[in-house]
Amino acid sequence: SADKWQPTSRAWRWQKCTQVAYLQSAPVSSALRSPSLNLISLIQECNQMFGEETTAELAETNRAFQKRFGGDHPRVDHVFYSQFSDDPWREAGAHDVADEASCLAVCDGCGHCSDLRTPTNDDPAGVKACREKFETLLAKKWLASAA
């Protein structure tokens, strides 16, 4: 039943089940996530929420999505990327950034969304440096060029 899902959770699952195709199974060892999170259970979750045709069409819809947005070489700029060692999205994230108008924060021992919380004095140096660069880019270049 749709009412048992938290609304933004359902929206994210729709995107990953119909476009992104990034179904995050748990690593074989040293995982924080349950080993029951495997490709079969994740496909079953998509089918339960959105119908069997969802995953039947996933390969084709993902190809179209990747083509439209550039796949692993997205055609974008002005992006704040973060790459943290304890993040389940690590393999799908940016590993280098050639775009001068973007920045990449790398942090060993940091988890998913560490960069998005309210800054503190205890934040890792890499996150602090990237936030500072991002704030400078946002204020002096990105917003200035949009005015």
N, C-alpha and C positions, 0 to 999 in steps of 0.2 A: 504494500500500500504506500502511495506517495507521501502521505502525511506522517510517516515514521521517519522521514529523512529531513535533516536540517536544510533549509532552503538553499543556502550557498553551497552546501555539500552536493546537493542534487545538480545544481548548475555546473559545478566543476566536473562531476561525474559525466554529465551529458557531453561536455567538451572532450574529455579524455576518451569516452566510449565511442564518439562519433567523428572526431577530427584528429586529435593529437595522437591517439593510439599509444600513449605512454602508460602502460599498465605496470605498476611498480611491484614486481615480486620481491620478496625478501631475499637478501643475500644468503648463501648456503651456511656461512658461519659468522659468528660475532655480530648478529643482527639485533637491532632493537625491536624490529617488527616480527610478528609471528611467522613461523615457517609455513603456516597454513595460507599465507598470502602468496599464492603461486598463480601462474597464468590461467590455469583452469578455473580457480575460484574467482579471479578477477573478471574473466569473460562471463562466468555465471552471474556475477553481480550486475554487469552491464545488461545481460539478457533479462534478468529479473526486473530491473528498473525500467528498461526502455523497449523490450521485446527482442525476440530472436533475430530479427532482420538487422538489428543494430550492429552486431559483431559480424554478421555475414557480409555486410557492406563495408566494414571497417578498413580493410586493406585499400580499397578503391578510394574511399573518402579521405583517408590519410594521404595517399599519393597526391590527390588534388590539393589538399591543405598544404602539404610540403612544397609543391610546385608554386602555389600562389605566394607563399611567404618566404621562399628561399631555403627551406630545409635547414641543414646544419651551417649554412652561410646566409643568415637572414639579411635582407636588403633594408637595413634600418640604421639609424644613427641616433645620437642623443639618448643613450641607454645606460642605466646603472646596472651592471652585472655583479652578482655575488657567487662565489664558488667556495663552499664550506665542506670540510672533510666529513662531517657527520650529517650530511644532507642526502635524503633519498633521491634527490634530483641531480646529484653530482654528475652522473654520466651524461645527462641531457643538457647540462649547463655549458656556459662559455669557458674555454680554457685559455684563450688569448683574445685580445681585442686590438684590431688594427685601426679602428676608427678613433681618431684623435679627440672627437667630441664625446666619447664614451669613457667609462672607467670600469675596472674590474677589481673587486675586493676579494682577496683570498685569505682564508683563515683556517689553520689547522686546529681541530678541536671545537670548532663552532658548529652549531646545528642550523637547521632550516629556519629561515626568517630572522636570524640573529641581527641582521642589518636593519630590519624594519621596526624594531622596538625603539622606545625612547632611549636616546643616547645616555650613557653613564660614564663616569671616570674609569670604570673597570673594563670598558670595551677594548678588544684587541687593537693593536696599533694599525693593522691593515684595514680594519673597518673604519677607524677614525680617519685615516688618511684618505680613504675613498669617499667618505661622507664629505670631508672638507673639499675635495676636488669637485664632487658632485654639486655642492652648494655654490662653489665659484662658477662652475659651468652654467648652472641653472640661472644664477643672478646676472652674471656679466655677459654671457653669450646667448644662451637659448632664449631667455625671455627678452633680452635686448633686441635680438634679431627678429622676434615676432612682433615687436612694437611698431 
